Amino acid sequence: MSSRSPSPGAGFQYPAQAVSWLKRDVLLFAASINCTANEPQFLYEFDPSFAVFPTYPIILPFKGTESEVIDFYAKQSATPIPGVPKFDPRRVVDGQRSIEFLKPLPTNSTGRKFEVRGTVVGVYDKGKTGTVVETKNELVDAETGEIYTRAIGSGFFIGQGGWGGPAGPKSVNFPPPQGKKADVTHTLKLSNEAALLYRLNGDYNPLHADPVPGQKMGFGGVIMHGLFTWNSAAHALLQELGGSDPANIKQYQARFASPVKPGDELVTEAWRMGSKDNQGFEEIRFITKANGKVVLSNGKALIKVVQKSKSKL
């Protein structure tokens, strides 16, 4: 990786954001990313092993403490980053997301004070195509200081570049091994209503419900949340390789390569790389395709592999 150029806005800390969730939110999230009836630990609050699906914290910066529908655009434009242009949140898509799981979440936040602490990693000018804003978000128990998850994400603001900022570092890539058949293949057929269900987790971007924003952005209409695809692929990996045990995934990341539309079929192919850390977590690389086109690339996870399933439909 090349050395990072000084970036305007780097190190800027957003105001700490209070977040909360109920068991109902946890159940809805698991159902919306297609956890299955043979995984009651994610879908039934009285299951002895009831747990939060590990990637749930990725939704909390959108949800905050709200239980009601919110104005997505108004919320996204609330905190400008000093030293860079003000970007239009109506023209932003996800770039890449990674998350590290440090502590399992309680199944609800009642009686606790959790907050998301966000810091700008860098703001990168990609010329006419747009600008990348990279942010680190930590989910923290505000009273103890314990960090539960650490996520790094980038948003790509379409057509909002050319303002003279640094281009940013080159990406580190994690391609699947060439010429080797995937160890696991998982197929998921989306309903036409999949985005309308997923948005109830708190990500109310109109791009995923109203065809007009997607038409203006060149997508031809409604598209799925990038984080739906990201979360559902995490579920596929944990289900196929980690025995659906949330303790068996340590890190997870993927890059958003192409949009997905409601009704598409998602095919996730995963490769076991063989290398393990001292806790037995193995490096997994993966890609996800829709209609033969890669929609998630640069996929990598650390998973404690406890079963080896055949391909599923």
C-alpha positions in Angstrom: 0.0 0.0 0.0 1.3 3.5 -0.8 1.7 5.9 2.0 -1.3 8.0 2.8 -1.3 11.6 1.7 -2.4 14.2 4.2 -6.2 14.3 3.9 -8.4 17.3 4.8 -10.8 16.2 7.4 -8.7 13.3 8.6 -9.0 12.8 12.4 -12.3 14.8 12.6 -14.5 13.3 15.3 -18.2 13.3 14.8 -20.3 14.0 17.9 -20.8 10.8 19.8 -24.1 9.3 18.7 -26.4 7.6 21.3 -27.7 4.3 20.0 -30.2 1.7 21.4 -31.9 -1.4 20.3 -34.6 -3.8 21.5 -34.9 -7.6 21.2 -37.5 -6.8 18.5 -34.8 -4.9 16.5 -32.4 -7.9 16.7 -35.1 -10.3 15.5 -36.1 -8.1 12.6 -32.5 -7.7 11.5 -32.0 -11.4 11.5 -35.2 -12.1 9.5 -34.4 -9.3 7.1 -31.0 -10.8 6.1 -32.5 -14.2 5.6 -31.5 -16.1 8.7 -33.5 -19.4 8.6 -35.9 -21.3 10.7 -33.1 -23.7 11.7 -31.2 -20.8 13.3 -33.6 -20.1 16.2 -30.7 -18.5 18.2 -31.2 -15.4 15.9 -34.9 -15.5 15.4 -36.6 -16.6 18.6 -36.1 -14.6 21.8 -36.7 -17.6 24.1 -34.2 -19.8 22.5 -31.5 -20.8 25.1 -28.8 -19.5 22.8 -30.6 -16.3 21.7 -28.0 -13.9 20.3 -27.5 -10.8 18.2 -26.3 -11.6 14.7 -22.7 -10.2 14.8 -22.9 -7.7 12.0 -26.0 -5.9 13.5 -24.0 -2.9 14.8 -23.4 -1.8 11.2 -27.0 -0.5 11.1 -26.8 1.4 14.4 -25.4 4.7 12.9 -28.5 4.8 10.7 -30.9 3.8 13.4 -29.6 5.8 16.4 -32.1 5.6 19.2 -35.1 5.9 16.9 -38.0 3.4 16.7 -39.9 5.4 14.1 -39.2 6.1 10.5 -36.7 9.0 10.0 -35.8 11.5 7.3 -32.7 9.9 5.9 -31.5 12.8 3.9 -31.9 15.3 6.7 -29.9 13.1 9.1 -27.1 12.4 6.7 -26.5 16.1 6.1 -26.4 17.1 9.7 -22.6 17.1 10.4 -20.3 18.6 7.7 -16.7 17.7 7.7 -14.4 20.8 8.1 -11.9 21.5 5.4 -13.8 19.6 2.6 -16.7 20.6 0.4 -20.2 19.8 1.6 -21.4 16.7 -0.3 -24.9 15.8 -1.3 -26.1 12.7 0.6 -28.7 12.1 -2.1 -25.9 10.9 -4.3 -23.8 8.5 -2.2 -23.3 4.7 -2.3 -21.2 2.4 -0.1 -17.6 1.7 -1.1 -16.2 -0.9 1.2 -17.0 -2.0 4.8 -15.0 -4.0 7.3 -15.9 -4.9 10.9 -14.1 -6.4 13.8 -16.1 -8.2 16.6 -14.6 -7.5 20.0 -17.4 -8.4 22.4 -20.8 -10.0 21.8 -23.7 -7.5 22.1 -26.4 -7.9 24.7 -29.7 -8.8 23.1 -31.1 -5.4 24.1 -29.5 -2.1 25.3 -32.1 -1.4 28.0 -30.4 0.1 31.1 -27.1 0.7 29.3 -25.7 3.7 27.5 -24.2 2.8 24.1 -22.9 5.2 21.6 -21.2 5.2 18.2 -18.0 7.2 18.1 -17.1 8.1 14.6 -13.8 9.5 13.3 -12.9 10.5 9.7 -10.0 8.4 8.4 -9.7 10.3 5.2 -11.5 12.2 2.4 -10.2 11.3 -1.1 -10.8 13.1 -4.4 -11.3 10.7 -7.2 -11.8 13.4 -9.9 -14.9 13.7 -11.9 -16.2 10.3 -10.7 -16.6 11.4 -7.1 -15.2 11.6 -3.6 -14.6 8.8 -1.1 -15.1 9.5 2.6 -13.6 6.8 4.9 -14.8 6.6 8.5 -14.1 4.5 11.6 -17.0 3.8 13.8 -16.7 2.2 17.2 -19.6 0.9 19.2 -18.8 1.8 22.9 -20.4 1.3 26.3 -20.2 4.9 27.3 -20.1 4.1 31.0 -17.3 1.5 30.9 -15.5 2.5 27.8 -15.6 -1.0 26.4 -15.5 -1.3 22.7 -17.9 -3.9 21.2 -17.2 -3.5 17.5 -14.9 -1.5 15.3 -16.0 -0.8 11.7 -14.2 1.0 8.9 -16.5 2.2 6.0 -16.2 4.3 2.9 -19.0 6.2 1.2 -18.6 7.1 -2.5 -20.2 10.5 -3.4 -21.1 10.1 -7.0 -19.9 12.9 -9.3 -18.7 15.1 -6.4 -15.0 15.1 -7.0 -12.5 17.4 -8.7 -12.1 19.7 -5.7 -8.3 19.3 -5.4 -8.1 16.9 -2.5 -5.7 13.9 -2.3 -6.4 10.8 -4.3 -5.8 8.6 -1.3 -4.0 5.3 -0.8 -4.2 2.3 -3.1 -6.5 -0.4 -1.9 -5.2 -3.7 -0.5 -7.0 -6.5 -2.4 -7.9 -10.0 -1.3 -8.8 -11.9 -4.4 -9.9 -15.6 -4.3 -7.3 -18.2 -5.3 -7.1 -18.5 -9.1 -8.1 -21.8 -10.7 -9.5 -23.3 -7.5 -13.1 -24.4 -7.1 -15.0 -22.7 -4.2 -15.2 -24.7 -1.0 -18.7 -23.4 -0.3 -21.4 -22.0 -2.6 -24.5 -20.4 -1.1 -27.5 -19.2 -3.2 -30.1 -16.7 -2.0 -33.1 -15.7 -4.1 -34.3 -12.2 -3.1 -38.0 -11.3 -3.0 -39.2 -8.2 -4.8 -39.9 -6.8 -1.3 -36.5 -7.5 0.2 -35.4 -3.9 0.3 -38.7 -2.8 1.9 -38.1 -5.2 4.7 -34.4 -4.5 5.3 -35.0 -0.7 5.5 -37.1 -1.2 8.6 -33.8 -1.8 10.5 -33.3 2.0 10.3 -31.7 2.7 6.9 -34.5 4.7 5.3 -32.6 5.9 2.2 -35.3 6.5 -0.4 -33.0 5.0 -3.0 -34.2 1.6 -1.8 -38.0 2.3 -1.9 -38.6 5.0 -4.5 -37.5 4.5 -8.1 -36.8 8.2 -8.8 -33.5 8.5 -6.9 -32.1 5.4 -8.6 -33.2 6.6 -12.0 -31.4 9.9 -11.4 -28.2 8.0 -10.3 -28.2 5.8 -13.3 -29.4 2.6 -11.7 -32.7 2.5 -13.5 -34.8 2.4 -10.3 -34.8 0.9 -6.8 -31.7 -1.0 -5.8 -31.0 -3.1 -2.7 -29.1 -1.6 0.2 -25.4 -2.4 -0.3 -25.4 -3.4 3.4 -28.2 -5.9 2.8 -26.0 -7.7 0.4 -23.0 -7.3 2.8 -24.9 -8.6 5.8 -26.6 -11.5 3.9 -23.2 -12.7 2.7 -21.9 -12.6 6.2 -24.8 -14.8 7.2 -24.1 -17.1 4.3 -20.5 -17.6 5.5 -21.4 -18.0 9.2 -24.2 -20.5 8.3 -22.1 -22.6 5.9 -18.7 -22.5 7.7 -19.2 -21.4 11.3 -22.2 -23.5 12.3 -24.3 -20.4 12.7 -22.5 -19.7 16.0 -21.9 -15.9 16.4 -18.7 -16.7 18.4 -17.2 -18.2 15.3 -16.6 -15.0 13.3 -13.9 -12.5 14.3 -13.6 -10.2 11.3 -15.5 -9.5 8.1 -15.1 -7.2 5.1 -16.3 -6.7 1.5 -16.2 -4.1 -1.2 -19.4 -3.0 -3.0 -18.7 -3.8 -6.7 -22.1 -3.4 -8.4 -25.7 -2.7 -7.4 -28.2 -5.5 -6.6 -31.9 -5.2 -7.5 -34.9 -6.7 -5.6 -35.7 -10.1 -7.1 -32.0 -10.9 -8.0 -30.4 -14.2 -7.1 -27.2 -13.8 -5.0 -24.5 -16.5 -5.2 -21.7 -16.4 -2.6 -18.6 -18.5 -3.3 -16.1 -18.9 -0.5 -12.6 -20.3 -0.3 -10.8 -21.6 2.8 -7.3 -20.2 2.6 -5.9 -22.7 5.2 -4.1 -20.1 7.4 -5.3 -19.9 11.0 -4.5 -17.5 13.9 -3.6 -18.7 17.4 -7.3 -18.9 18.3 -8.2 -21.2 15.4 -9.8 -18.6 13.2 -9.2 -19.3 9.5 -8.9 -16.8 6.7 -11.9 -17.1 4.3 -12.1 -15.2 1.0 -15.3 -14.8 -0.9 -17.1 -13.1 -3.8 -20.9 -12.6 -4.3 -22.5 -12.4 -7.7 -25.9 -11.5 -9.0 -26.8 -12.5 -12.6 -23.3 -13.6 -13.1 -21.8 -10.2 -12.2 -19.7 -9.6 -9.1 -21.5 -7.4 -6.6 -19.3 -8.0 -3.6 -15.5 -8.2 -4.1 -12.5 -8.1 -1.9 -14.4 -10.4 0.5 -12.4 -11.7 3.5 -13.4 -13.1 6.9 -11.8 -14.8 9.9 -14.0 -17.7 10.8 -13.6 -20.7 13.1 -14.7 -23.4 10.7 -16.7 -26.1 12.5 -18.6 -27.7 9.7 -18.3 -28.2 5.9 -21.6 -28.1 4.2 -22.5 -28.9 0.6 -23.8 -26.2 -1.6 -27.3 -25.0 -0.7 -30.1 -23.5 -2.6 
